[in-house]
Amino acid sequence: MRILLDTHVILWFAEGGERFNSRARTILTEPSNDRVVSHVSLWEITIKVSTGRLRIDREDLEQALIDMAVEELPIGREHILGVASLPFIHRDPFDRLLIAQAKIENLILATHDQKFSQYGIPLLPA
């Protein structure tokens, strides 16, 4: 199973993963499942850190990514253009790009955001 991690899911992992529900924790920590981190999430985190809206040490974030054994997903042209075909349910541009990536790459999206269910993509409620 290939699972795209929403930005807050990455941050929850970095905090130790205590916020996950038991089903999500089991699936997300199963070694046979692939955890995918989009560059859009890393971009969102760095913007929030630089504006003071989020506090996370760069080394802690990098260690969490190593510990999660993530596969990185670059932002491609098809992902960016795919945002245009999404209904305008969610206003957050980072989330819209994550949704487009999950749709185009056939990934399950791990998130706590209930609005994502309106996009018809497979979700793992975190």
trRosetta pair geometry for C-beta under 8 A, 3 or more apart (Angstrom, degrees):
i j d omega theta_ij theta_ji phi_ij phi_ji
1 27 7.2 -47 85 -168 150 104
1 30 8.0 49 45 78 115 130
1 32 7.8 71 23 114 79 84
1 33 4.6 -21 66 -124 94 96
1 34 7.1 -163 93 29 46 72
1 108 6.3 -11 179 14 103 136
2 33 7.5 177 -83 -170 24 71
2 34 4.5 -14 -112 67 70 115
2 36 5.9 37 179 -24 92 125
2 71 7.9 -43 -143 45 102 138
2 105 7.7 -102 120 138 138 106
2 106 7.7 70 65 104 125 76
2 107 5.2 -84 114 -121 101 83
2 108 6.8 145 86 20 54 83
3 27 7.2 120 -65 140 157 108
3 28 6.7 -116 97 -106 159 73
3 33 5.9 21 -1 167 117 116
3 34 6.8 164 23 85 69 58
3 35 5.8 -26 71 -110 98 54
3 36 6.4 175 84 20 41 86
3 107 6.7 126 -131 -178 17 95
3 108 4.9 -36 -108 75 71 99
3 109 7.6 142 -164 -105 66 14
3 110 5.1 44 174 -29 114 112
3 124 6.0 -11 -136 6 122 146
4 36 4.7 -41 -97 79 60 110
4 37 7.9 139 -153 -90 61 22
4 38 6.4 32 -159 -35 108 104
4 73 7.0 -26 -118 4 103 155
4 98 6.6 161 144 -168 130 92
4 101 6.4 151 -133 108 157 109
4 102 5.0 -130 37 -91 149 92
4 105 7.3 108 -60 76 129 129
4 107 4.1 76 -23 133 108 142
4 108 6.9 177 20 80 75 41
4 109 4.9 -28 70 -105 104 66
4 110 6.9 -173 83 17 47 76
5 9 4.3 -136 -166 91 89 123
5 10 5.1 111 129 -58 129 81
5 13 7.4 -22 -155 -17 151 135
5 28 7.9 81 -97 -134 108 118
5 35 6.0 26 -37 -171 120 93
5 36 6.7 177 2 75 79 51
5 37 5.5 -22 48 -93 113 71
5 38 7.9 -159 61 5 67 78
5 41 6.9 5 95 -66 85 174
5 68 7.9 -16 -38 176 160 154
5 70 7.4 -70 11 -120 133 127
5 110 5.2 -19 -112 59 56 115
6 9 4.7 96 56 0 74 108
6 10 7.6 -138 95 -7 40 83
6 41 7.2 160 179 -102 29 127
6 95 7.5 17 -141 -117 106 85
6 98 6.3 80 -113 170 70 161
6 109 6.4 67 -53 175 93 94
6 110 6.1 -132 4 92 85 62
6 111 3.8 79 -26 -99 146 88
6 112 7.3 -136 68 15 146 66
6 113 6.5 -179 -147 7 164 112
6 116 7.8 -106 -81 -59 137 154
6 126 7.3 -134 37 1 116 142
7 10 5.8 -51 -158 29 36 112
7 11 6.7 30 149 -13 66 105
7 41 4.2 -176 -91 -141 79 94
7 44 5.1 -59 -105 83 151 139
7 45 6.3 -176 -156 -56 109 88
7 94 6.7 13 -31 143 140 135
7 98 7.7 -117 -26 -65 86 149
8 11 5.4 -53 -149 40 41 113
8 12 6.2 47 150 -24 69 101
8 111 7.5 81 51 -142 103 68
8 112 6.2 -68 91 26 135 113
8 113 7.9 127 27 -37 131 97
8 126 7.8 172 98 80 99 148
9 12 5.5 -48 -145 34 33 113
9 13 6.6 40 151 -22 62 100
9 20 7.9 62 -138 -88 84 103
9 28 7.6 -149 -176 -117 117 148
9 110 4.9 97 -117 112 166 107
9 111 6.5 -95 -36 -94 121 43
9 112 7.4 161 -67 -16 84 89
9 126 5.3 -146 -100 -86 105 167
10 13 5.7 -52 -156 32 32 114
10 14 6.6 31 148 -19 64 105
10 37 6.1 80 -95 -122 128 115
10 41 5.7 122 -5 156 147 138
10 45 7.2 -82 94 -62 135 138
10 61 7.9 39 152 -149 111 91
10 64 7.1 110 179 123 76 130
10 65 7.7 7 -155 -83 110 82
10 68 7.9 -82 -131 -21 72 168
11 14 5.4 -51 -149 35 36 114
11 15 6.5 33 151 -16 65 105
11 45 7.3 170 -69 -109 102 116
11 54 7.8 -97 -111 -156 141 129
11 56 6.8 -119 -127 -71 95 149
12 15 5.6 -57 -150 39 34 110
12 17 6.0 78 141 -109 87 42
12 18 7.8 -135 -172 47 90 52
12 19 4.6 -100 -139 51 120 121
12 20 6.3 124 143 -48 139 84
12 126 7.0 152 44 162 161 135
13 16 7.9 161 -178 29 27 9
13 17 5.5 23 -116 -72 48 89
13 28 7.6 -130 -89 156 110 136
13 64 5.4 124 114 -177 97 115
13 67 7.7 175 161 87 108 110
13 68 5.5 20 174 -76 151 128
14 56 6.4 32 130 -147 155 132
14 60 6.0 87 -170 143 112 97
14 61 5.9 -22 -112 -105 144 55
14 64 3.7 -54 -98 -79 77 163
15 18 6.9 -84 118 26 101 92
15 19 7.1 44 79 -8 132 111
17 20 5.4 -21 -176 4 79 119
17 25 6.0 112 162 -123 115 99
17 28 7.4 -170 -137 94 126 133
17 29 7.4 67 -166 -62 165 117
19 126 7.6 39 114 146 94 102
20 24 4.4 -131 -170 91 107 112
20 25 4.1 140 101 -63 129 84
20 28 6.6 -112 -132 28 160 141
20 126 5.4 -70 -123 -170 80 83
21 24 5.0 84 56 14 78 105
21 25 7.0 -147 90 -10 35 91
21 125 6.8 12 25 115 137 93
21 126 6.8 163 14 170 87 31
22 25 5.6 -54 -144 36 31 113
22 26 6.4 33 157 -21 64 105
23 26 5.9 -57 -153 34 29 111
23 27 6.4 19 156 -11 66 110
23 125 7.8 43 78 71 121 87
24 27 5.9 -60 -145 43 31 106
24 28 5.7 22 162 -14 69 116
24 110 6.5 118 -150 -149 112 111
24 124 5.8 124 -116 153 90 102
24 125 6.5 -110 -63 97 121 52
24 126 4.5 129 -155 -124 164 54
25 28 6.1 -60 -135 43 23 105
25 29 6.0 4 169 -3 62 117
26 29 6.6 -73 -144 45 18 96
26 30 6.5 36 155 -46 60 101
27 30 5.8 -41 -151 5 30 118
27 33 6.1 69 175 -40 69 170
27 124 6.1 -136 95 -150 150 139
28 33 7.1 -103 -122 90 23 142
28 35 6.6 64 -159 -94 77 117
28 110 6.4 76 -87 -122 115 160
28 124 7.5 147 -60 135 93 148
28 126 7.7 45 -45 -116 142 99
30 33 4.6 71 79 2 100 110
31 69 8.0 29 -137 53 74 151
34 71 5.7 1 -179 1 110 128
35 68 5.1 -91 93 163 154 106
35 69 6.7 105 41 80 112 68
35 70 4.8 -74 103 -105 98 75
35 71 7.0 153 83 17 49 75
36 70 6.6 123 -122 -166 17 89
36 71 4.9 -32 -106 70 72 95
36 72 7.6 132 -160 -116 67 10
36 73 5.2 47 175 -32 109 119
36 105 7.8 -154 149 124 168 149
36 107 6.0 -83 48 -134 146 145
37 41 5.8 -102 -170 60 82 133
37 42 6.8 76 150 -43 113 100
37 65 6.5 -67 9 -128 164 104
37 68 7.6 88 -42 97 123 141
37 70 4.4 24 -5 172 111 148
37 71 7.4 163 22 75 69 43
37 72 5.7 -34 72 -108 88 60
37 73 6.8 -176 86 17 34 86
38 41 4.9 104 66 -2 83 95
38 42 7.5 -151 102 2 51 83
38 72 7.8 109 -121 -166 16 60
38 73 4.6 -40 -102 71 62 109
38 75 7.0 72 -178 -71 98 80
38 97 7.5 167 154 121 151 100
38 98 5.9 -165 26 -108 157 80
38 101 5.6 110 -103 83 137 172
39 42 5.4 -52 -150 40 45 112
39 43 6.1 52 149 -24 70 104
39 72 6.5 59 -60 -179 82 102
39 73 6.6 -130 -7 88 76 57
39 74 5.4 24 -10 -127 135 42
39 75 5.1 -104 67 -20 116 90
40 43 5.5 -52 -148 36 32 116
40 44 6.3 37 151 -22 64 103
40 75 5.6 100 -54 -79 90 118
40 94 5.5 158 161 -150 106 78
40 97 4.7 -174 -121 103 161 130
40 98 5.9 -147 84 -63 137 77
40 101 7.2 -163 11 -21 134 144
41 44 5.5 -50 -146 34 33 113
41 45 6.4 35 154 -20 65 103
41 94 7.2 107 -90 -179 47 117
41 98 7.0 65 -58 -88 93 120
42 45 5.7 -50 -148 35 32 112
42 46 6.4 28 155 -16 64 106
43 46 6.0 -59 -148 38 28 106
43 47 6.4 29 154 -19 64 107
43 94 7.4 -165 84 -115 100 111
44 47 5.8 -56 -149 35 30 111
44 48 6.4 25 156 -15 65 108
44 94 4.4 59 -81 -129 130 155
45 48 5.9 -61 -150 40 29 108
45 49 6.2 29 154 -19 66 107
45 54 6.6 -102 -153 98 63 157
45 56 6.9 -44 -172 50 113 136
45 61 6.8 140 149 -133 151 148
46 49 5.6 -50 -143 36 33 112
46 50 6.2 31 158 -18 66 108
47 50 5.9 -59 -146 39 28 108
47 51 6.3 13 159 -7 65 112
48 51 6.1 -63 -141 45 29 101
48 53 4.4 -86 -159 76 83 104
48 54 3.7 47 130 6 114 120
49 52 7.9 42 178 -67 28 22
49 53 7.8 -83 -57 55 20 67
49 54 5.2 -61 -71 80 58 95
49 55 7.1 107 -125 -106 79 28
49 56 6.3 -87 -91 45 118 80
56 60 6.0 -125 -180 78 83 118
56 61 5.3 83 138 -57 121 107
57 60 4.1 84 68 5 96 109
57 61 6.9 -168 89 -8 50 83
58 61 5.7 -56 -151 36 32 111
58 62 6.3 28 154 -16 67 107
59 62 5.7 -54 -144 40 32 110
59 63 6.2 33 155 -20 65 106
60 63 5.8 -54 -145 37 29 110
60 64 6.3 33 153 -22 63 105
61 64 5.7 -53 -149 33 31 113
61 65 6.6 31 153 -19 64 104
62 65 5.7 -52 -151 34 34 112
62 66 6.6 34 151 -17 65 104
63 66 5.5 -53 -150 37 36 112
63 67 6.1 36 152 -20 68 107
64 67 5.6 -53 -143 39 31 112
64 68 6.2 28 156 -17 65 108
65 68 5.9 -56 -143 40 28 108
65 70 5.3 -70 -161 27 77 124
66 69 7.3 22 176 -72 36 48
73 101 6.2 107 137 -175 141 137
73 105 6.9 -50 -140 -67 138 170
75 79 5.5 -120 -158 74 64 140
75 80 6.6 70 167 -52 102 95
75 97 6.8 -11 -127 178 115 131
75 101 7.6 -81 -115 -80 65 125
76 79 4.9 104 57 2 71 101
76 80 7.3 -138 101 -2 41 87
77 80 5.8 -57 -150 37 34 109
77 81 6.1 23 157 -10 69 110
78 81 5.9 -56 -139 46 30 106
78 82 5.9 43 154 -33 63 109
78 104 5.7 147 129 -156 110 152
79 82 5.5 -54 -148 29 27 119
79 83 7.4 43 151 -33 57 89
79 97 6.2 59 154 -165 107 84
79 100 5.2 122 -165 114 66 113
79 101 4.8 14 -131 -82 122 79
79 104 6.0 -134 -92 34 67 151
80 83 6.2 -40 -171 5 35 112
80 97 7.1 -7 -99 -123 54 105
80 100 7.7 128 -72 108 11 156
81 84 6.0 -37 -175 13 52 115
82 85 6.0 -55 -163 32 51 107
82 86 7.3 60 144 -34 70 97
82 100 3.7 139 102 -164 112 115
82 101 7.7 146 71 -57 143 39
82 103 6.6 180 172 75 135 118
82 104 5.2 -96 -82 -53 164 125
83 86 5.7 -48 -162 13 44 118
83 93 7.8 24 -152 -153 151 74
83 96 5.1 70 -141 141 107 109
83 97 5.8 -31 -78 -88 123 61
83 99 8.0 98 -112 69 72 94
83 100 4.8 -75 -69 -48 61 149
85 100 7.9 115 52 -116 89 103
86 89 7.7 -93 157 20 98 89
86 96 5.9 179 71 -157 156 95
86 99 6.1 86 -117 103 148 128
86 100 6.2 -98 -42 -72 127 91
86 103 8.0 -179 -85 -2 102 156
86 119 6.6 -17 -146 -129 105 113
87 118 7.5 -91 74 136 128 106
87 119 7.3 -163 41 -107 96 71
88 91 7.6 45 -178 -87 87 60
89 115 5.9 171 138 -180 110 104
89 118 4.9 -175 -153 97 167 137
89 119 6.8 -143 40 -64 140 83
90 95 5.0 -94 151 104 143 127
90 96 5.7 -177 88 -69 107 81
90 99 7.1 140 39 -21 142 146
90 113 7.8 52 -114 156 133 138
90 115 5.2 126 -82 129 100 135
90 116 7.4 21 -57 -80 144 58
90 119 7.9 -34 -4 -53 119 120
92 95 4.0 62 86 15 113 112
92 96 6.5 175 89 -15 58 84
93 96 5.5 -52 -143 36 35 114
93 97 6.4 35 157 -19 66 104
94 97 5.9 -58 -153 36 29 109
94 98 6.5 32 149 -19 64 105
95 98 5.5 -51 -147 35 36 114
95 99 6.3 39 153 -21 67 103
95 113 6.8 -73 -135 99 137 174
95 115 7.9 46 155 84 149 121
95 116 7.5 -120 -175 -82 113 97
96 99 5.7 -51 -150 34 32 113
96 100 6.5 33 151 -18 64 104
97 100 5.6 -50 -147 36 35 112
97 101 6.3 37 153 -20 65 104
98 101 5.7 -55 -148 37 31 112
98 102 6.3 32 154 -20 66 104
98 109 6.7 106 149 -134 104 128
99 102 5.8 -52 -147 35 31 111
99 103 6.3 30 154 -18 64 108
99 109 7.1 -15 -105 -76 55 165
99 116 6.5 -163 -95 -135 109 90
99 119 5.2 -93 -161 -158 129 173
99 121 6.4 -177 -155 2 79 150
100 103 5.7 -58 -148 38 30 112
100 104 6.1 21 159 -13 68 112
101 104 6.0 -59 -138 42 28 104
101 105 5.6 1 171 5 67 119
101 107 7.0 -8 128 31 80 132
102 105 6.5 -68 -130 53 19 93
102 106 8.0 33 171 -141 51 2
102 107 4.5 -101 -136 69 66 95
102 108 7.4 -19 -155 154 112 4
102 109 4.3 -30 -106 -58 156 111
102 121 5.1 79 116 177 121 150
102 122 7.7 -145 168 55 116 72
103 106 7.8 11 176 -71 23 40
103 119 7.3 -101 -65 152 121 118
103 121 5.4 -97 -78 -94 79 123
107 122 7.8 -145 118 65 35 105
108 122 4.5 -63 -111 112 77 112
108 123 6.7 141 -170 -119 79 10
108 124 5.3 66 149 -27 117 102
109 116 6.2 -126 100 178 137 146
109 121 5.9 46 5 117 121 126
109 122 7.1 141 15 89 72 60
109 123 5.4 -35 68 -112 84 67
109 124 7.0 -166 90 23 35 77
110 123 7.6 127 -97 -169 26 63
110 124 4.3 -27 -99 70 74 112
110 126 5.2 76 173 -60 88 112
111 116 5.2 78 74 3 151 158
111 123 6.3 -66 41 -150 97 107
111 124 7.6 115 17 68 55 64
111 125 7.4 -46 76 -119 57 41
111 126 6.0 -141 114 6 8 111
112 125 7.0 73 -112 -166 47 67
112 126 4.7 -75 -60 68 80 96
113 116 5.0 89 94 -18 98 105
114 117 5.9 -28 -175 6 58 115
115 118 5.9 -43 -176 17 56 115
116 119 5.9 -50 -170 19 53 115
116 121 7.0 -64 169 56 94 108
116 123 5.8 127 111 -99 118 132
117 123 6.1 -70 -88 -1 73 155
